[in-house]
Amino acid sequence: MKETNSKNLKSEIIKKHEVLFAKRLELESEASRLMLEINLLDAQNTLDKVNQLNQQIDDITSEMDYLKQALEAINKLYIKV
């Protein structure tokens, strides 16, 4: 009888261990998925910041081009006079 109880107890422990192991794998998988999601969100946030900076650079470049054209126009006026 002790042997049967011992086998039953071992069997229950093994089953519980298997259930916990499967749950741990599931949680590890979910944690990994969430880490990837966080990395993607960070990447998207960084990309958004880069796009904002590029837009600011484009705006400044356009303004510089406009100022250059204005200087060239002024120079042409004074050269003609």
KOLPA-51111 format. One line per field, with one value per residue: residue number from 1; x, y, z of N, C-alpha, C, O, CB in turn. Coordinates in pm, 1 decimal, decimal comma, padded with zeros to 6 digits. Glycine has a CB too. Example, Ala and Ser with C-alpha at 12.3 -4.5 7.8 and 13.67 -1.06 7.14 Angstrom:
% KOLPA-51111
nr (1/2)
n_px (01319,0/01285,0)
n_py (-00569,0/-00225,0)
n_pz (00780,0/00708,0)
ca_px (01230,0/01367,0)
ca_py (-00450,0/-00106,0)
ca_pz (00780,0/00714,0)
c_px (01320,0/01290,0)
c_py (-00330,0/00003,0)
c_pz (00780,0/00787,0)
o_px (01423,6/01340,9)
o_py (-00331,9/00113,8)
o_pz (00846,5/00803,9)
cb_px (01130,8/01408,4)
cb_py (-00447,3/-00059,8)
cb_pz (00904,6/00572,5)
% end
This chain:
% KOLPA-51111
nr (1/2/3/4/5/6/7/8/9/10/11/12/13/14/15/16/17/18/19/20/21/22/23/24/25/26/27/28/29/30/31/32/33/34/35/36/37/38/39/40/41/42/43/44/45/46/47/48/49/50/51/52/53/54/55/56/57/58/59/60/61/62/63/64/65/66/67/68/69/70/71/72/73/74/75/76/77/78/79/80/81)
n_px (00080,7/00194,7/00371,6/00201,5/00080,8/00306,8/00378,4/00151,1/00171,5/00415,8/00340,6/00143,3/00301,5/00474,7/00288,4/00194,9/00431,7/00474,6/00253,5/00313,5/00556,8/00475,1/00312,5/00505,5/00662,7/00474,0/00435,5/00695,8/00714,7/00515,8/00628,3/00857,9/00739,2/00618,3/00844,4/00952,8/00749,4/00772,6/01026,7/00967,3/00789,1/00959,0/01131,1/00955,9/00890,3/01142,1/01183,2/00976,6/01073,0/01307,1/01194,0/01060,2/01281,2/01405,1/01209,2/01224,9/01484,9/01448,6/01271,0/01435,7/01633,7/01483,6/01415,3/01670,4/01740,3/01552,4/01640,9/01891,4/01819,8/01694,9/01914,0/02064,7/01893,1/01892,8/02164,0/02175,1/02015,0/02169,0/02397,5/02308,7/02249,2)
n_py (-00118,8/00121,5/00150,5/00188,8/00430,9/00588,8/00573,7/00691,9/00946,1/01029,3/01026,6/01227,1/01444,7/01455,4/01507,9/01758,7/01900,0/01887,6/02036,1/02285,0/02334,2/02356,4/02583,0/02767,2/02776,6/02884,1/03136,9/03241,3/03254,5/03445,0/03662,5/03702,4/03769,6/04009,1/04160,8/04185,2/04334,9/04569,6/04648,2/04698,1/04908,7/05096,7/05126,2/05232,9/05471,7/05594,4/05612,1/05788,0/06018,0/06061,2/06112,9/06351,5/06516,4/06509,4/06641,6/06895,2/06960,0/06965,4/07183,1/07391,9/07382,3/07456,1/07717,3/07829,0/07807,1/07982,7/08224,5/08239,9/08272,5/08520,2/08681,9/08653,1/08776,1/09037,0/09100,0/09094,6/09313,3/09526,1/09499,7/09565,3/09831,8)
n_pz (00000,0/00078,7/-00128,9/-00347,3/-00273,8/-00276,5/-00548,2/-00660,5/-00548,5/-00658,2/-00927,7/-00928,6/-00857,9/-01077,6/-01284,2/-01199,0/-01217,2/-01495,3/-01585,7/-01471,9/-01600,8/-01868,6/-01844,3/-01765,9/-02000,9/-02174,2/-02055,9/-02079,3/-02355,2/-02410,2/-02275,1/-02430,2/-02674,2/-02600,7/-02544,4/-02800,2/-02911,5/-02761,9/-02848,6/-03115,7/-03086,5/-02973,1/-03187,4/-03376,6/-03250,8/-03249,6/-03525,0/-03590,3/-03460,9/-03607,9/-03857,7/-03797,6/-03743,4/-03994,4/-04142,9/-04028,6/-04107,1/-04384,7/-04398,5/-04306,3/-04501,6/-04726,3/-04652,5/-04642,6/-04912,4/-05019,5/-04903,5/-05022,5/-05290,2/-05265,7/-05195,4/-05429,4/-05610,4/-05510,1/-05548,3/-05828,5/-05887,3/-05787,8/-05938,5/-06190,8/-06155,9)
ca_px (00000,0/00284,6/00428,7/00096,5/00071,0/00429,3/00366,4/00047,4/00226,9/00514,0/00265,4/00082,5/00409,4/00519,8/00183,0/00196,7/00554,1/00450,7/00160,7/00387,1/00655,9/00402,7/00270,7/00626,4/00695,3/00373,4/00465,8/00821,5/00682,2/00443,0/00725,4/00941,1/00655,6/00602,0/00972,8/00959,6/00653,2/00834,6/01134,0/00905,1/00735,4/01074,7/01178,9/00859,2/00908,0/01267,7/01158,5/00895,9/01161,3/01394,4/01111,6/01039,9/01407,1/01423,2/01117,6/01283,6/01599,5/01392,3/01217,3/01549,4/01696,9/01397,0/01430,5/01804,1/01732,0/01477,1/01729,6/01995,1/01757,2/01673,7/02045,5/02100,7/01808,4/01945,3/02292,0/02147,6/01963,4/02278,4/02492,8/02248,1/02242,8)
ca_py (00000,0/00235,8/00161,5/00246,9/00571,6/00653,9/00585,9/00791,8/01075,0/01061,6/01055,2/01358,6/01543,7/01464,1/01578,2/01899,1/01955,7/01904,2/02148,5/02406,9/02352,8/02406,6/02719,4/02849,4/02796,2/02976,4/03270,5/03285,2/03289,7/03571,8/03766,0/03727,5/03840,6/04146,1/04230,0/04221,2/04443,0/04688,6/04688,2/04755,4/05039,2/05185,2/05153,4/05323,4/05601,4/05648,6/05647,1/05910,7/06128,9/06084,5/06178,1/06489,9/06587,9/06524,8/06746,4/07022,1/06983,4/07006,5/07318,7/07484,1/07384,8/07537,8/07856,8/07871,3/07826,0/08106,7/08335,9/08245,2/08333,3/08662,6/08746,0/08657,2/08878,3/09167,4/09120,1/09126,8/09450,0/09620,8/09489,0/09639,0/09974,7)
ca_pz (00000,0/00079,4/-00263,5/-00431,1/-00235,3/-00323,1/-00693,8/-00686,9/-00512,1/-00762,3/-01049,6/-00911,0/-00861,2/-01217,3/-01358,4/-01158,0/-01275,1/-01639,4/-01602,2/-01441,2/-01705,9/-01986,1/-01812,6/-01770,3/-02142,0/-02227,9/-02003,7/-02140,5/-02493,1/-02405,4/-02237,0/-02548,5/-02770,7/-02551,0/-02562,2/-02941,5/-02932,4/-02704,6/-02939,1/-03234,5/-03049,0/-02960,8/-03323,0/-03439,5/-03186,4/-03301,6/-03665,1/-03589,1/-03425,2/-03723,1/-03959,8/-03754,4/-03764,8/-04139,3/-04187,3/-03985,2/-04195,5/-04514,1/-04382,7/-04297,0/-04634,0/-04812,8/-04612,3/-04686,3/-05058,1/-05041,9/-04869,3/-05126,3/-05408,2/-05235,9/-05206,8/-05572,1/-05673,3/-05466,9/-05616,0/-05969,6/-05891,9/-05764,7/-06050,3/-06303,0/-06127,1)
c_px (00085,7/00340,8/00327,9/00081,1/00191,7/00424,1/00263,7/00100,0/00328,9/00444,4/00201,5/00187,6/00457,7/00416,9/00183,8/00318,4/00535,3/00358,3/00233,3/00491,1/00590,4/00358,8/00390,6/00665,6/00600,2/00403,3/00595,3/00798,7/00611,4/00537,2/00814,8/00863,7/00639,1/00731,3/00990,3/00866,5/00709,9/00944,3/01077,0/00848,0/00847,6/01126,7/01085,1/00872,8/01035,1/01250,9/01075,7/00982,5/01253,9/01317,0/01084,4/01165,9/01432,7/01331,5/01171,7/01403,6/01551,3/01339,0/01330,2/01618,6/01615,7/01412,0/01566,9/01806,4/01660,1/01566,0/01840,8/01941,0/01734,5/01805,4/02088,2/02020,0/01857,8/02076,1/02270,9/02096,4/02077,4/02382,9/02440,3/02253,1/02376,0)
c_py (00126,1/00260,2/00226,5/00395,6/00649,7/00674,8/00692,3/00933,2/01120,8/01100,9/01193,8/01469,3/01563,6/01538,8/01727,3/01969,0/01982,4/02022,7/02280,8/02438,5/02410,8/02551,9/02813,8/02877,1/02896,0/03119,8/03325,9/03329,4/03423,8/03686,8/03801,3/03806,2/03986,9/04226,1/04272,2/04338,1/04574,9/04739,6/04752,9/04893,7/05140,9/05223,5/05250,8/05463,5/05669,7/05692,8/05774,8/06033,0/06163,9/06156,0/06324,0/06573,6/06610,5/06633,2/06883,9/07059,5/07031,4/07149,6/07421,8/07495,8/07470,0/07685,9/07911,7/07895,4/07955,6/08227,9/08351,7/08311,4/08483,1/08738,6/08759,1/08764,6/09017,8/09198,2/09158,0/09269,4/09550,8/09615,4/09568,9/09790,2/10038,0)
c_pz (00000,0/-00059,1/-00358,2/-00401,6/-00287,1/-00474,0/-00730,5/-00659,1/-00617,1/-00892,1/-01042,3/-00919,6/-01004,2/-01300,9/-01327,8/-01218,4/-01424,4/-01667,0/-01578,2/-01548,4/-01831,5/-01964,0/-01818,8/-01914,1/-02206,7/-02183,5/-02062,7/-02284,9/-02499,2/-02369,4/-02355,7/-02653,5/-02729,5/-02565,1/-02707,7/-02972,0/-02879,0/-02796,8/-03065,0/-03204,5/-03033,8/-03098,2/-03393,4/-03381,9/-03238,0/-03446,5/-03675,3/-03557,0/-03541,3/-03833,5/-03924,9/-03778,3/-03913,5/-04194,8/-04149,0/-04072,8/-04331,7/-04508,5/-04379,5/-04432,2/-04730,3/-04780,0/-04655,0/-04837,5/-05092,1/-05013,7/-04972,8/-05253,1/-05386,9/-05247,6/-05352,5/-05644,5/-05635,8/-05537,8/-05762,5/-05982,5/-05877,8/-05873,7/-06169,4/-06279,6/-06136,4)
o_px (00055,1/00356,1/00365,2/00069,8/00178,8/00461,1/00286,3/00076,0/00328,1/00484,3/00205,5/00164,9/00479,2/00453,9/00174,7/00309,3/00575,4/00381,4/00217,0/00511,7/00643,8/00367,2/00380,5/00699,0/00641,9/00397,1/00603,5/00855,8/00643,3/00527,5/00843,9/00917,1/00645,4/00727,8/01037,2/00900,8/00696,8/00954,5/01131,9/00857,5/00834,6/01161,9/01131,0/00867,4/01034,4/01299,2/01102,6/00967,0/01276,8/01368,6/01085,6/01158,6/01476,8/01371,1/01165,0/01421,6/01606,2/01358,8/01320,7/01657,8/01672,1/01420,3/01577,7/01866,6/01701,3/01566,6/01879,5/02007,4/01752,8/01808,6/02141,0/02073,0/01863,8/02097,1/02341,3/02130,3/02080,6/02450,5/02517,6/02260,4/02388,7)
o_py (00224,0/00374,5/00310,2/00476,8/00762,2/00781,4/00773,0/01026,4/01236,4/01196,7/01269,2/01573,8/01676,9/01624,7/01811,0/02082,6/02087,5/02100,0/02376,4/02554,8/02503,0/02634,0/02925,4/02990,8/02981,7/03212,8/03445,0/03428,4/03507,3/03795,6/03918,8/03898,9/04076,9/04345,6/04382,6/04428,2/04679,2/04859,9/04851,0/04984,8/05256,0/05338,9/05341,7/05562,3/05789,5/05799,1/05860,0/06138,5/06281,4/06248,9/06410,4/06686,5/06718,2/06708,4/06978,0/07176,0/07126,3/07227,7/07526,8/07605,0/07547,5/07769,6/08026,5/07991,7/08029,1/08323,6/08463,5/08394,8/08563,0/08848,0/08862,3/08835,6/09106,6/09310,9/09244,3/09339,1/09650,7/09714,9/09632,8/09867,4/10158,6)
o_pz (-00068,1/-00102,2/-00440,4/-00493,4/-00335,3/-00523,0/-00820,7/-00735,8/-00659,3/-00958,4/-01139,5/-00980,7/-01047,1/-01381,0/-01417,6/-01264,8/-01474,4/-01759,9/-01654,0/-01583,2/-01893,1/-02055,3/-01869,7/-01947,1/-02284,6/-02263,9/-02092,8/-02330,7/-02583,9/-02426,2/-02378,3/-02714,4/-02813,2/-02594,4/-02735,3/-03048,5/-02943,2/-02821,1/-03115,1/-03286,8/-03075,3/-03122,5/-03462,6/-03455,1/-03266,4/-03485,5/-03760,0/-03618,5/-03570,0/-03895,7/-04012,7/-03827,0/-03953,7/-04283,8/-04228,1/-04108,2/-04387,8/-04601,5/-04443,1/-04473,3/-04807,5/-04869,9/-04698,2/-04884,9/-05181,9/-05091,2/-05006,6/-05314,6/-05478,8/-05303,8/-05394,1/-05729,9/-05720,8/-05582,7/-05814,9/-06078,1/-05949,6/-05899,7/-06240,7/-06375,2/-06115,0)
cb_px (-00092,2/00397,7/00470,8/-00037,7/00060,3/00553,3/00327,5/-00077,9/00291,8/00607,9/00157,6/00009,1/00526,7/00544,4/00045,8/00198,1/00673,3/00390,3/00040,2/00454,4/00725,8/00279,4/00204,4/00742,1/00690,5/00231,3/00475,8/00926,2/00595,6/00327,4/00811,5/00991,3/00517,8/00557,3/01090,7/00924,0/00518,3/00891,6/01220,9/00794,8/00654,9/01186,0/01190,8/00715,2/00914,0/01380,5/01087,0/00781,2/01243,7/01452,9/00979,2/01000,6/01523,9/01396,5/00977,4/01326,2/01684,4/01280,1/01132,8/01649,7/01712,3/01249,5/01412,9/01910,0/01659,8/01350,0/01790,2/02047,2/01623,2/01613,5/02150,7/02077,3/01660,3/01966,0/02378,3/02044,8/01858,6/02343,3/02516,0/02101,9/02185,5)
cb_py (-00000,7/00214,8/00022,0/00173,9/00585,2/00570,4/00450,8/00763,3/01067,9/00942,1/00947,9/01365,7/01500,2/01323,0/01518,9/01911,4/01860,1/01775,7/02134,8/02394,5/02219,2/02317,2/02725,2/02780,8/02662,8/02934,5/03266,7/03172,3/03181,5/03563,7/03718,8/03595,0/03772,6/04144,5/04139,5/04100,7/04410,1/04658,6/04567,1/04662,7/05029,0/05118,4/05022,5/05271,5/05585,1/05544,3/05531,8/05898,5/06093,9/05951,0/06103,3/06494,4/06510,4/06391,6/06725,2/07013,7/06855,0/06910,5/07328,6/07436,8/07242,1/07495,1/07870,7/07765,0/07707,3/08110,9/08314,9/08103,0/08263,5/08680,9/08666,5/08519,1/08860,6/09170,0/08993,6/09028,0/09472,0/09594,1/09339,3/09594,1/09999,5)
cb_pz (00118,6/00179,4/-00316,9/-00408,9/-00081,9/-00284,9/-00756,4/-00600,7/-00372,9/-00786,8/-01072,7/-00776,6/-00770,4/-01276,2/-01325,2/-01003,3/-01252,4/-01698,7/-01505,5/-01305,4/-01738,3/-02016,3/-01672,9/-01695,7/-02217,0/-02182,1/-01851,0/-02135,3/-02557,2/-02303,7/-02117,2/-02608,5/-02783,2/-02404,4/-02518,1/-03029,5/-02863,5/-02564,5/-02976,2/-03287,1/-02918,9/-02878,6/-03403,9/-03420,3/-03033,0/-03290,4/-03737,6/-03486,2/-03300,3/-03775,6/-03976,9/-03605,5/-03702,4/-04211,2/-04126,6/-03837,3/-04210,7/-04556,5/-04253,8/-04189,2/-04689,7/-04797,8/-04460,2/-04647,6/-05124,2/-04952,5/-04729,9/-05158,4/-05440,0/-05094,0/-05128,6/-05638,5/-05631,1/-05314,0/-05605,9/-06029,5/-05781,0/-05631,5/-06090,4/-06323,8/-05992,4)
% end
